[in-house]
Amino acid sequence: MAPIHQASRVPPPSLPTKVRRKLVGHRGPIYTIRFNEKGTYCMTGGQDKSIKLWNPFRPSADANKAGEAMLVQTFTGPHGYEIRDVAITTDNARFASCGGDTAFYLWDVATARVVKKFSGHAHMINSVAFNAEGTVVLSGSYDRTVKIWDLRSNNRDPIQTLDDFKDSVTRVMVLEEGGRAGKGAGGKEVLATSVDGCLRTYDIRKGVMWMDDCKEPLSSVTVSGDGQCVLMNGLDGVVRLLERSTGEMLNNYQGYDCWQEASGKVVAIANPPFTSILPTHVRHTHQAYPIESCFDNTDAFVLSGSEDGSLYVWDLVEGGSEGGKEGKPVAVLKEHKRALGSMSFHPSEAVLVTAGYDGVGCCWFRETR
């Protein structure tokens, strides 16, 4: 069981705070982990050039692997370098994988075979994403571009290239209407973060782009379940919450210097625990590794990985540092032995999967009493 460092209060029972199963099988760091749309399985990709399909809700059939989740399938072959991201179509029939190669691949899940290779980038590819219909796939690269590909066409060239970025593109995603374009606009939006510090939002149908400059390199972007808010991780250690429709900064969740008392309680560095026995220094850090954040399935909490392997959890409204608030986390959970870089929250249940540079994935569930 992962130790829980209580912060301002006991973590709500709705949060997944216990690791019940682990994803063990990669050789080296795991760089990406993703639930499918319904949350029935998840996929991982890592330094060992493989993609693995897991059922986190079932134990391994191997009696010698107690505490491990069921490994369903391993996909290997085309990648010559590490896997940086995977994206799964909504019908679960296909997925895309990308990484250190200048090409990315479209796979058929049932046959475990590559059905299409996409070439065109000049450098490694950090992110891939499908539209809801699975007819278009996007790729974001270190070469400072996002490319859009039509899966219905036999043409192997991208149908569009977005080249407004001044540095590496770290994350790309496709959203339905309701953002900058407004509800009822009938189009889709592309969101992309970059090391140049900007979140760019594109209305592809109208050919319009909006830019929010956060002035710090950004490593990830995700959107709340209701589509209203955008969450981004910056290399300054700050997790930023923006209103999607206006770009207004709503809140930020910062690295929190604190000490763990002998009792397990976490207190502010400004209030040193003189009565503690060998207090532990805990700090949320994000400086060198790509670190992701996410919302829980109720949009009530913000979760982020940290380079010390900890999982930080803040209350969406009360946990931020905007308006002079202290910004204490609800909980700090430690299971990974190295940086916790990637995470994915179940779309409807209180279940979280995380992946670390220690080569292990963790399946977090609610504490049962």
N, C-alpha and C positions, 0 to 999 in steps of 0.2 A: 504493500500500500504506500502511495506517495505521501510524504509528510505534508501537512497543511499548516502554513504559517498564518495564523489568524491576524488580520489587520484591524480595521476599525470595528468589525463585528464578526459574528460567526457566519460563514458562507451560507447563503440561502439553500434550503434542501433541493431546490430546482436545478442547482448547478452540478455538473458531473465532476466530482472531486476524487474519485477512486479509480485507479487503473486495474481493470479486471483481466485484461488480456494484452499481450504484446505481439507485435508483428516482427518476427525474427526470420531472417533469411538473406538479407542484403549483405554484401561484402563491402563495407565502407559506408560513408555518409548517405543518408536518404535526403534528397533535395526537395521532393514534392510528395504530397499526399492529398487525395481528392475523393470525397464521396460522390457516388453517382446521384442523379437528380432526386431519386426517391429514398436514398440512403440505405439501400439493401446491401451494397458492397462498397469497397473503396480500392483505390489503386495507388501504388507507390512507384517512384523512380529514383535512381541514385547513381552514385559514382561508378558502380559496377556495370553500367550500361544496360541494365535490365529493368523491365517494368513488371510488377507483380500485382495480381488480382487477389483480394482477400475478402473473406466473410468475417467481419469483426464480431459478429453475434454468435458465432459457433466456435467451439474449441477445436484445436488440431486433432485429427484422427490418430495421430501418432502418440502412443502412450508415453513415449519418452520426452514429449514436448508439453508437459503440463504447464498451464498458464499462458500458452501461445494460442493465437487465433488461427483459423483454418486458411491455409494457402490454397487457392483454387487453381491458379495458373501462373506460369512465368513466361513472359514474352521477351525473346532475345533475337539478335541477328543483325539488323541493319545499322545500328548506332556504333560509331567508332569512338565516341566520347561519352561523357556522363549524360544522364537524363536530367533535365532541369524542370520540365513541366509536362503534365498530361492533361487532356481535356476529353470528356466523355459526352457523346451525343445523348439527347434526352430519351431516345428509344433504346439506349444501352447496346446497340448493335455495333457501334464503331467507337474508336477513340483515336486521338492524335497524340504524338509524342515528339518532344524536341529537346535539344540540349547543346552540347559542344559542337555538334556538326553544323554545317551551313545549310543543311536540308532538314526537313521534318517529314514525318511519316503518318499515313492514315492506315489504321489497322481494322481488320474484321475480328470481332471478339470470338465468334463461334469457331472459326478456323485457326485463330492465332496467327494469321498471315497478314503481311503488309499488302494493301491493295493499291496504294498510290504513294509516290514520292514527290515532294514539293521542293524544288530548287530555285534559288533566286536571291537569297541573302548573301551578303559578303562576309558575314561573321557568325558567331554562335547565336542561337535562338533561345531567348529566355522564357518566352511565354506563348501559349497557343490557346485559342478559344473558339467555340462554335456559336452560331446564332441558334435561336430556339428551335428552328425547323431542321437544323443539321444540313442546310444547303450551302452554307458559307463557313469557311474557317479563316481565322486571322492569326497572324504570327508577328511577334514583336522581337526585335533583334538588337544585339550589341552594335549593329551597323547604323543605328539611329533611325530605323524605319519600322513602320507597321505595314504589312502587306495583306491584302484581302484576296482570297481565292474562292472561285466558284466550283463547288463539288459536282454540279450538274453538267459542267462543260468538259470536253475532252482536251481543251486548251490547258497546257501546263504552266502558262504564264499567269501572274496575278492580274486580277481585273482592275486593281487600284493599289497605289503605293502612297502612304502618308509619310511625308519626309520633313515635317516641321520641327523635329526633335534636334536638340543641340548635343545630346549625349545618349548613351545606351537606353533603350526601352526596356523597362523591367517587368511590366505587367500590362496585359491587354484584356479587355472583356467587352461583351456585347450586351446591351440592355434594350428592353422594350421602351416605348414612348413613356413620357411622364417626367423627364428630366428637364434639361435646358430647352428642348424643343417644345415642351408643354404637352399636357394630355390632349388626346384627340388629334395630334399632329400626324398620326398614321405612319411614322417612321421609326427608325431604330438609332440608337446612339452607341458609339464606340468610346470607351474610356481607356486611357493609357497613361501610365506613370513613367517617369524617366529620371535618370541620374542628374539631369539638368534642373531638377527641383520642381518641375511643373506637372500638374494634372491637366491633360488635354481631353476635351469632350468634343466629339465630332457628330454632327447630324449629317450622315452620309447622303441622305436623299436631297437635302437642300445645299449641301456643299459648304456648311458653316462649321467653324471651330471656335470653342471657348477655351480659355487658358486660365488656370488658377496657379499662381506662382507661390509656392510654399518656401522658396529660398533655401531649401535643404534637399539633398539627394533623396529620392523616394524609391522604396524597394517593392511596394505592393499596394494594391487597391482592392477593396471589396465593397459591396453595397448591402444595406440592410434589407431584411426580408420584405418590408413594405415599400422598398424602392426609393425612400425619401432621403436617406443619408449615405454618405460615402466615407469610408474609413481608410486611412493611409498610414503607412509606416515610414518615418524619416530616419536617416542615418545620424540625426542628432539625438536619437533616443525618444523622440516625441511621436505619439500616435495621434493623428489629427482626425477630427470628426467635422465634415462639411455638409451643409445642406445641398443636396444634389441639384435642385432647381435654380439656386442663386449663386452657389459657390461660397456662401457665408460660413465663416468659421464658427461652429457651434460649441466645440469643446476640444480640449486636448488632454492627453493622458501621458504624463511624463515619468521619466526614470525617478524612482523614489528611494532616497537614501534612508535606510532604517537599520535597526538592530533587533535581532531576535533574542528575547529574554529566555532564561532557563525554562520558564513556563510555556514557551512557544509563542507568546504574544509578540507582535511586531510593533515597535514604537519608533517615533520620529527621531532622526539624528540630533535634532535640536533639544531632545529630551533624553539624554543618554541614560541607559539603564545601569546605574551604579551598583545596584544589588544583583546584577546578572552574574552568572558563572560562565565564563568563556563565551560571551555574546558573539553571535554570527552576523557578519556584515552582509546585507542583502541589497542588491541594486539591479534595477532593470536596465539592461544595456543593449544598444544596437548601434554598432559602429563599423564593423568589418564584414559581417555576414548578412546575406539577404534574410530578413525576418518578416514573417507575415502576422497579420492580426485578423480577427473575425468577430462577428456578432454571434450571440447565442441564438437559439431557435425562437426566442420570444422578443428579440431586439432590446432586452433589458440590460444586458451586460456586454462589455467589450473585453476581449481576450487577446493577449499578445504573447509571442514567444520572447525569449531573451537569450543573449549569448552565453549566459552562465547555465543554461539548460532549464531555467525556471519558466513556469507558465503564470503570467500575471493576469488577474481578473479585476476589472473596475466596474462599478455601477455606471451605466450609461450617462445618467443625469448628475448624480452626486459625486462620482468618482473623478471627474475631470478637474483641471487646474484653472479653467477660465473663471474670471470674476473674483480672483483672490482666494479661491477654495484650496484646501490643503492637498486634495487629490490623492488620498490614501487608497490603495487597492483593497478590494473586498477579501482577496486571498492571494497568496503566493504559493504555488504548488511545484514541487521539485521531484521529477522522476528521471529526466534525461541527464546523462553524464557530460554531454557536450551541448553546444548551441542547439536550441529548439528553433528550427527555421520555418517549418511549414505546418499548417493545421487546416482542418475542415470540420465544420459543425454540421451535425445531422439536420436536415431541413425541417423535421417536425418533432424530434425527440431530443431529450437532454443527453446526447451522446456526442463526444468529441474524439477525433483522432488527430494525433500529432506525430511529427517525424523529426528526428534529430540527427545531428552530425555524429552521434555515437553509433549510427547504423541500426537503430531500433525505432519501431513505431509503437505508439501507446494508444490503447482504446480506453477512454475515460467514461465512466458511468456514474449515475447518482449513488450516493451512499445509502445503503439499505440498513435499516435499524430493526 
